[in-house]
Structure formats: structure tokens, C-alpha cells
Amino acid sequence: MAVAKKEKKLYRLKDPKTQYAEGSFSLVGDQEKELPANPSKELLARIRSGFIVEVK
């Protein structure tokens, strides 16, 4: 029986003219990345505010 792969979510900046960096995680321009295993409160706040959005 095949095991379904867990689809990994990618995130990007809402405005590619901006940038975000914190510790070892950074986003610049049109870059798309997975979140770190334990995202910081600040990073989660940026997602909630819409500064960083999930790639659909």
C-alpha cells in the first residue's frame, strides 16, 4: 500500500519589494520557502498579519 506524502506548504512575501529575515529564516523578493520546524512568534505574527502569505 502506498503512503501518501504530506504536502509541504510554501510561503512567500505578499509584496515582493519587501524582505524579511530572522535568525536562519529569510524571504526576499519572489522567493518561496517552507517554514522552519519551530517558527517564532514574530514569524507567525507576520503570517497572521498578511505580510507573509501561503503559496496557493
Residue, then its C-alpha position, 0 to 999 in steps of 0.5 A: m500500500a502506498v503512503a501518501k506524502k504530506e504536502k509541504k506548504l510554501y510561503r512567500l512575501k505578499d509584496p515582493k519589494t519587501q524582505y524579511a529575515e530572522g535568525s536562519f529564516s529569510l524571504v526576499g523578493d519572489q522567493e518561496k520557502e517552507l517554514p522552519a520546524n519551530p517558527s517564532k512568534e514574530l514569524l507567525a505574527r507576520i503570517r497572521s498579519g498578511f505580510i507573509v502569505e501561503v503559496k496557493 
